[in-house]
């Protein structure tokens, strides 16, 4: 029976929906995490009877179409701004506005992140600025950022300029963070570890917006996840009810098939 397979598509789709919501809830405390939402589309329709109206207006203006269910079409990611939370770490950086930090993967591929919980990796007399995963934080020339070990204080300006105070109290420029944007950030491909890779859908790197309404770097802040627990729990309950409804349709279809089989005996 068509109803059995149609209802099964509803169960499978809601399972995907629950998986996405569960992932959001699991990352509610992940720095810089951006929530996702499953999107769905209906499947092909069986045209059992087409609309048929003659010139006199007689006939059936509405045809008879029966759908074959639903399937997940995409999982959207929402890059809305998360709350900025103050920390006491000068290497914690948050992006206020639209954009990403540029980082380098171990294999040399460019990656992007909004997780600014950066750390030092000591390499002789200098310290390499790295992410929590050990990936190099890049400067505007796509080179790893190295900070001299004799600097007493690190200052990060809102435009991404990293400065240090030396032993004589003089301020010296160290590097400028690579800050980029994308025409379609929703098209970025998640790589895990709060990192993203560019795709054809996202487009190439674009300059960040400057000025009062543009992107700014906030030192000693971290961007919290933009997941709202209440909203996700509400979606979870709705998805669960939809799953139960589809499973009830499967059960009803099975009972109808049982009745039909018994009638043949």
NUMAR-97779 format. One record per atom (N, C-alpha, C): x, y, z. Coordinates in steps of 0.05 Angstrom, whole numbers, padded with zeros to 5 digits, always signed. Example, Ala and Ser with C-alpha at 12.3 -4.5 7.8 and 13.67 -1.06 7.14 Angstrom:
REM residues 2
+00264-00114+00156;+00246-00090+00156;+00264-00066+00156;+00257-00045+00142;+00273-00021+00143;+00258+00001+00157;
***
This chain:
REM residues 265
+00017-00024+00000;+00000+00000+00000;+00018+00025+00000;+00008+00045-00016;+00023+00070-00018;+00026+00084+00009;+00005+00082+00025;+00005+00096+00051;+00028+00087+00069;+00035+00062+00068;+00056+00051+00085;+00083+00064+00079;+00090+00065+00054;+00116+00077+00046;+00116+00107+00050;+00092+00120+00045;+00090+00149+00048;+00094+00157+00078;+00081+00142+00095;+00084+00148+00124;+00112+00143+00133;+00126+00123+00122;+00153+00117+00129;+00172+00140+00122;+00166+00154+00100;+00183+00177+00093;+00180+00199+00114;+00156+00201+00126;+00152+00221+00147;+00169+00214+00172;+00170+00188+00179;+00186+00180+00202;+00215+00185+00197;+00225+00178+00173;+00253+00182+00167;+00261+00212+00167;+00243+00229+00157;+00248+00258+00156;+00249+00270+00184;+00230+00261+00200;+00229+00272+00228;+00253+00262+00244;+00263+00238+00237;+00287+00229+00251;+00311+00247+00244;+00313+00256+00219;+00333+00275+00211;+00329+00301+00226;+00305+00310+00228;+00298+00335+00243;+00307+00333+00272;+00301+00310+00285;+00309+00306+00313;+00339+00305+00315;+00353+00293+00296;+00382+00292+00297;+00394+00320+00296;+00383+00337+00279;+00393+00365+00277;+00388+00380+00303;+00364+00377+00313;+00358+00391+00338;+00375+00381+00361;+00380+00355+00362;+00397+00344+00383;+00425+00355+00381;+00435+00358+00357;+00462+00369+00353;+00463+00398+00363;+00442+00414+00358;+00441+00441+00368;+00442+00442+00398;+00426+00424+00411;+00426+00424+00440;+00453+00415+00451;+00465+00396+00438;+00491+00386+00447;+00513+00408+00446;+00509+00427+00428;+00529+00449+00424;+00520+00475+00436;+00502+00474+00455;+00491+00499+00465;+00513+00515+00480;+00533+00502+00490;+00555+00516+00504;+00581+00517+00487;+00579+00510+00461;+00603+00510+00444;+00608+00539+00434;+00632+00549+00438;+00639+00576+00430;+00635+00580+00400;+00620+00600+00393;+00617+00607+00365;+00600+00589+00348;+00586+00569+00361;+00570+00550+00346;+00545+00565+00334;+00538+00557+00310;+00515+00569+00297;+00493+00547+00293;+00469+00553+00301;+00448+00533+00301;+00440+00525+00273;+00429+00501+00270;+00420+00491+00244;+00391+00484+00245;+00379+00482+00222;+00351+00475+00219;+00347+00458+00195;+00333+00436+00198;+00327+00418+00176;+00304+00429+00159;+00308+00428+00133;+00287+00437+00114;+00277+00413+00099;+00251+00414+00091;+00239+00390+00078;+00224+00399+00052;+00220+00379+00035;+00204+00384+00011;+00188+00359+00005;+00165+00363-00008;+00148+00340-00014;+00159+00325-00038;+00152+00299-00040;+00161+00282-00062;+00142+00284-00085;+00148+00269-00106;+00132+00269-00130;+00103+00260-00125;+00085+00270-00141;+00057+00264-00138;+00048+00244-00160;+00031+00226-00152;+00018+00208-00172;-00007+00221-00182;-00008+00226-00208;-00032+00239-00220;-00051+00217-00228;-00070+00212-00210;-00090+00190-00215;-00111+00199-00235;-00117+00224-00235;-00137+00235-00254;-00132+00264-00258;-00128+00272-00283;-00122+00299-00289;-00147+00317-00289;-00143+00342-00286;-00165+00361-00288;-00176+00361-00317;-00202+00362-00319;-00215+00360-00345;-00239+00379-00346;-00237+00401-00359;-00259+00420-00362;-00261+00427-00391;-00286+00426-00402;-00290+00433-00430;-00295+00463-00433;-00299+00471-00458;-00303+00500-00463;-00327+00511-00450;-00347+00494-00444;-00371+00503-00431;-00368+00504-00401;-00345+00497-00391;-00340+00499-00362;-00350+00474-00347;-00356+00453-00362;-00365+00429-00349;-00342+00409-00345;-00344+00394-00324;-00323+00374-00319;-00313+00377-00291;-00288+00368-00287;-00276+00368-00260;-00252+00386-00261;-00254+00410-00248;-00232+00430-00249;-00208+00421-00232;-00213+00403-00214;-00191+00394-00197;-00185+00365-00203;-00159+00359-00208;-00151+00332-00213;-00148+00316-00187;-00140+00291-00190;-00135+00274-00167;-00106+00267-00165;-00092+00280-00147;-00063+00275-00143;-00058+00265-00114;-00041+00245-00113;-00034+00234-00087;-00003+00236-00083;+00005+00248-00061;+00034+00251-00056;+00047+00225-00047;+00074+00225-00049;+00089+00202-00041;+00105+00207-00015;+00099+00229-00002;+00113+00234+00024;+00131+00258+00023;+00151+00257+00040;+00169+00280+00045;+00198+00270+00047;+00216+00288+00042;+00245+00282+00046;+00260+00307+00055;+00281+00303+00070;+00298+00327+00077;+00310+00338+00052;+00309+00364+00049;+00320+00378+00025;+00347+00391+00032;+00350+00400+00056;+00375+00414+00064;+00375+00418+00094;+00399+00425+00104;+00402+00433+00132;+00414+00461+00131;+00398+00481+00139;+00407+00508+00139;+00422+00515+00164;+00441+00534+00162;+00456+00543+00185;+00452+00573+00188;+00446+00582+00212;+00439+00611+00216;+00463+00624+00230;+00475+00644+00216;+00498+00658+00227;+00491+00683+00241;+00469+00683+00256;+00462+00706+00272;+00482+00709+00295;+00485+00734+00304;+00504+00740+00325;+00498+00727+00351;+00518+00714+00364;+00515+00703+00390;+00522+00724+00411;+00514+00719+00436;+00521+00737+00458;+00551+00737+00463;+00562+00761+00468;+00590+00764+00474;+00594+00762+00505;+00611+00743+00513;+00615+00738+00542;+00644+00746+00549;+00647+00763+00569;+00674+00772+00577;+00689+00750+00591;+00715+00749+00585;+00734+00730+00598;+00757+00747+00608;+00775+00734+00622;+00799+00748+00631;+00824+00741+00615;+00819+00727+00592;+00842+00718+00576;+00846+00738+00552;+00869+00750+00550;+00874+00769+00528;+00874+00756+00501;+00876+00729+00500;+00877+00715+00474;+00849+00705+00466;+00829+00711+00482;+00802+00705+00475;+00791+00728+00458;+00784+00723+00433;+00775+00744+00415;+00748+00736+00404;+00730+00756+00403;+00703+00752+00392;+00699+00770+00369;+00683+00761+00350;+00676+00777+00326;+00648+00788+00331;+00647+00815+00330;+00621+00828+00333;+00613+00839+00306;+00596+00823+00293;+00588+00830+00266;+00592+00806+00247;+00589+00811+00222;+00590+00790+00202;+00619+00786+00192;+00629+00761+00195;+00656+00755+00185;+00667+00731+00199;+00692+00724+00192;+00706+00700+00202;+00735+00706+00206;+00748+00691+00225;+00777+00690+00227;+00787+00671+00205;+00809+00678+00193;+00822+00660+00175;+00843+00643+00189;+00842+00617+00186;+00861+00599+00199;+00871+00579+00178;+00894+00566+00184;+00906+00547+00166;+00905+00519+00178;+00896+00500+00162;+00896+00472+00171;+00924+00460+00168;+00929+00437+00181;+00955+00424+00178;+00963+00418+00150;+00944+00412+00132;+00950+00406+00104;+00952+00431+00086;+00950+00454+00099;+00953+00479+00084;+00927+00490+00072;+00905+00477+00076;+00880+00486+00065;+00869+00509+00082;+00858+00530+00070;+00847+00552+00086;+00821+00544+00099;+00818+00551+00124;+00793+00547+00139;+00785+00572+00152;+00760+00572+00162;+00749+00597+00174;+00734+00589+00199;+00734+00607+00219;+00721+00602+00244;+00711+00627+00257;+00692+00625+00275;+00684+00647+00292;+00691+00641+00321;+00704+00619+00326;+00713+00612+00352;+00740+00625+00357;+00741+00646+00374;+00765+00660+00378;+00779+00653+00404;+00776+00629+00414;+00790+00620+00438;+00818+00611+00431;+00835+00631+00425;+00862+00626+00415;+00882+00621+00438;+00904+00608+00431;+00925+00601+00451;+00952+00605+00439;+00972+00603+00456;+01000+00604+00448;+01011+00576+00443;+01028+00573+00423;+01044+00549+00419;+01073+00558+00417;+01088+00552+00439;+01115+00562+00441;+01133+00549+00421;+01148+00565+00406;+01167+00555+00386;+01192+00572+00388;+01209+00565+00406;+01234+00579+00410;+01229+00606+00424;+01239+00627+00412;+01236+00654+00424;+01210+00667+00416;+01194+00654+00400;+01168+00665+00392;+01146+00646+00399;+01121+00657+00398;+01098+00641+00403;+01079+00642+00379;+01071+00619+00370;+01052+00618+00347;+01024+00619+00358;+01008+00636+00347;+00980+00639+00355;+00963+00617+00341;+00950+00600+00357;+00936+00577+00346;+00907+00576+00358;+00891+00560+00344;+00864+00555+00354;+00865+00533+00376;+00842+00526+00387;+00841+00505+00407;+00849+00478+00395;+00846+00475+00369;+00854+00450+00355;+00883+00451+00346;+00898+00472+00351;+00925+00474+00343;+00930+00485+00315;+00909+00494+00302;+00911+00505+00275;+00922+00534+00277;+00939+00541+00258;+00951+00568+00258;+00930+00590+00252;+00931+00611+00268;+00915+00635+00262;+00931+00651+00242;+00918+00659+00220;+00932+00672+00198;+00930+00703+00199;+00950+00716+00187;+00949+00745+00185;+00937+00752+00158;+00937+00778+00152;+00924+00787+00127;+00939+00778+00102;+00964+00768+00106;+00980+00757+00083;+00979+00727+00081;+00961+00715+00097;+00958+00686+00098;+00982+00671+00110;+00996+00685+00127;+01019+00673+00141;+01011+00668+00170;+01023+00648+00183;+01018+00644+00212;+01027+00668+00228;+01013+00673+00249;+01020+00696+00266;+01039+00687+00288;+01062+00699+00290;+01082+00693+00311;+01085+00718+00328;+01083+00714+00354;+01085+00736+00373;+01111+00733+00389;+01128+00754+00389;+01153+00752+00404;+01148+00746+00434;+01165+00729+00445;+01161+00720+00473;+01168+00741+00494;+01182+00763+00486;+01190+00783+00505;+01170+00805+00509;+01147+00803+00496;+01127+00824+00499;+01113+00821+00526;+01109+00842+00539;+01096+00841+00566;+01066+00841+00564;+01055+00852+00544;+01026+00855+00542;+01018+00854+00512;+00994+00841+00507;+00984+00839+00480;+00958+00855+00479;+00956+00872+00458;+00933+00888+00454;+00922+00882+00426;+00896+00877+00424;+00883+00871+00398;+00863+00893+00393;+00868+00909+00372;+00849+00930+00364;+00824+00919+00351;+00804+00936+00349;+00778+00927+00337;+00781+00920+00308;+00801+00931+00294;+00805+00925+00266;+00822+00900+00261;+00830+00886+00283;+00845+00862+00281;+00875+00866+00284;+00884+00890+00287;+00913+00895+00290;+00922+00886+00318;+00942+00868+00318;+00954+00858+00342;+00979+00874+00349;+00979+00885+00373;+01002+00901+00382;+01013+00889+00408;+01037+00895+00414;+01050+00886+00439;+01065+00909+00453;+01068+00906+00479;+01084+00926+00494;+01110+00912+00502;+01132+00924+00493;+01158+00911+00499;+01169+00919+00526;+01193+00911+00532;+01205+00915+00559;+01209+00945+00565;+01211+00961+00544;+01215+00990+00548;+01188+01005+00550;+01167+00991+00548;+01140+01004+00549;+01131+01014+00522;+01146+01009+00501;+01138+01018+00474;+01118+00999+00462;+01100+01010+00447;+01080+00994+00433;+01089+00987+00405;+01089+00962+00398;+01099+00953+00371;+01077+00937+00357;+01075+00940+00331;+01056+00925+00315;+01067+00897+00310;+01050+00877+00314;+01058+00849+00310;+01047+00838+00284;+01021+00840+00280;+01008+00829+00257;+00979+00839+00256;+00966+00834+00234;+00938+00840+00231;+00923+00814+00225;+00902+00808+00240;+00887+00784+00236;+00874+00783+00209;+00873+00759+00197;+00859+00756+00172;+00829+00754+00178;+00814+00774+00169;+00785+00775+00173;+00771+00775+00146;+00753+00756+00141;+00741+00754+00115;+00711+00750+00119;+00697+00754+00097;+00668+00749+00096;+00662+00733+00071;+00637+00725+00068;+00628+00710+00045;+00601+00720+00036;+00597+00720+00010;+00571+00729-00001;+00549+00712+00010;+00554+00686+00012;+00533+00667+00022;+00546+00649+00044;+00548+00659+00068;+00561+00643+00089;+00546+00617+00095;+00520+00616+00089;+00505+00591+00093;+00515+00569+00076;+00530+00576+00054;+00541+00556+00036;+00567+00544+00045;+00579+00554+00068;+00604+00543+00078;+00599+00514+00088;+00620+00498+00085;+00618+00470+00093;+00632+00466+00120;+00616+00456+00139;+00627+00451+00166;+00647+00429+00166;+00670+00433+00179;+00692+00414+00180;+00696+00402+00207;+00679+00410+00226;+00682+00401+00254;+00702+00419+00268;+00702+00419+00294;+00720+00436+00310;+00714+00465+00306;+00689+00472+00300;+00681+00501+00295;+00694+00513+00271;+00703+00496+00252;+00716+00506+00228;+00699+00502+00204;+00702+00520+00184;+00687+00518+00159;+00706+00520+00135;+00698+00508+00113;+00713+00510+00088;+00695+00523+00067;+00708+00539+00050;+00693+00552+00028;+00684+00532+00007;+00662+00537-00005;+00651+00521-00027;+00643+00539-00050;+00635+00526-00072;+00624+00542-00094;+00599+00557-00086;+00583+00544-00068;+00559+00557-00059;+00564+00582-00042;+00585+00581-00026;+00591+00603-00008;+00605+00626-00023;+00618+00620-00045;+00634+00639-00059;+00661+00642-00047;+00678+00657-00059;+00705+00661-00048;+00706+00682-00026;+00730+00686-00016;+00733+00706+00006;+00725+00734-00003;+00711+00748+00014;+00704+00776+00008;+00712+00794+00031;+00717+00819+00026;+00725+00837+00048;+00703+00840+00068;+00711+00844+00093;+00691+00849+00114;+00682+00878+00112;+00658+00883+00122;+00647+00910+00122;+00661+00926+00144;+00670+00950+00136;+00684+00967+00155;+00666+00990+00164;+00675+01005+00183;+00659+01027+00194;+00644+01020+00219;+00628+01039+00229;+00614+01035+00255;+00595+01010+00254;+00583+01004+00231;+00565+00982+00229;+00578+00956+00219;+00605+00957+00216;+00619+00934+00205;+00629+00915+00227;+00647+00898+00219;+00658+00877+00237;+00679+00890+00255;+00678+00882+00280;+00698+00890+00299;+00707+00867+00316;+00733+00867+00325;+00744+00846+00342;+00743+00856+00371;+00733+00839+00388;+00732+00846+00416;+00751+00829+00432;+00770+00841+00444;+00790+00826+00460;+00779+00819+00488;+00787+00795+00497;+00778+00785+00523;+00748+00780+00523;+00737+00773+00500;+00709+00765+00498;+00708+00739+00481;+00687+00723+00485;+00682+00700+00468;+00652+00701+00460;+00647+00693+00435;+00620+00692+00426;+00607+00666+00433;+00584+00668+00448;+00570+00644+00456;+00554+00632+00432;+00545+00608+00435;+00528+00595+00415;+00503+00611+00412;+00492+00612+00388;+00466+00626+00384;+00442+00607+00387;+00446+00584+00399;+00424+00565+00403;+00408+00574+00427;+00382+00574+00424;+00364+00581+00446;+00351+00555+00455;+00356+00547+00480;+00347+00522+00491;+00317+00518+00489;+00302+00539+00496;+00272+00538+00496;+00262+00532+00468;+00273+00547+00448;+00265+00543+00420;+00270+00515+00411;+00294+00505+00417;+00302+00478+00408;+00284+00457+00421;+00278+00460+00447;+00261+00440+00460;+00233+00441+00448;+00224+00464+00441;+00197+00466+00428;+00197+00452+00401;+00219+00456+00386;+00221+00442+00360;+00224+00412+00364;+00237+00404+00385;+00240+00375+00391;+00213+00363+00397;+00197+00376+00413;+00170+00365+00419;+00153+00363+00394;+00155+00384+00377;+00139+00384+00352;+00148+00362+00334;+00174+00358+00332;+00185+00336+00315;+00177+00309+00326;+00178+00306+00352;+00170+00281+00364;+00141+00274+00359;+00123+00294+00361;+00095+00290+00355;+00091+00283+00326;+00106+00296+00308;+00103+00289+00280;+00113+00261+00274;+00134+00253+00288;+00144+00225+00285;+00123+00205+00295;+00111+00211+00317;+00090+00193+00328;+00066+00191+00309;+00059+00214+00297;+00036+00214+00278;+00042+00197+00254;+00067+00199+00243;+00075+00183+00220;+00076+00153+00228;+00086+00147+00252;+00087+00119+00260;+00059+00108+00264;+00040+00125+00273;+00012+00116+00275;+00001+00110+00248;+00008+00126+00228;-00001+00121+00200;+00010+00095+00190;+00035+00089+00197;+00047+00063+00189;+00032+00040+00202;+00026+00043+00227;+00011+00023+00242;-00017+00019+00230;-00030+00041+00224;-00057+00039+00212;-00056+00026+00185;-00036+00033+00168;-00033+00020+00142;-00029-00010+00145;-00012-00018+00164;-00007-00046+00169;-00033-00060+00177;-00049-00048+00194;-00074-00061+00202;-00093-00063+00179;-00093-00043+00162;-00111-00044+00138;-00102-00067+00119;-00075-00070+00116;-00065-00092+00100;-00073-00119+00112;-00072-00121+00138;-00080-00146+00151;-00109-00152+00147;-00126-00132+00148;-00154-00136+00144;-00159-00145+00115;-00145-00132+00096;-00149-00140+00068;-00140-00168+00063;-00118-00176+00075;-00108-00204+00072;-00128-00224+00083;-00140-00218+00106;-00158-00236+00119;-00184-00239+00103;-00191-00219+00087;-00215-00220+00071;-00212-00240+00048;-00187-00246+00041;-00183-00265+00018;-00186-00294+00027;-00186-00299+00053;-00188-00327+00062;-00216-00337+00062;
***
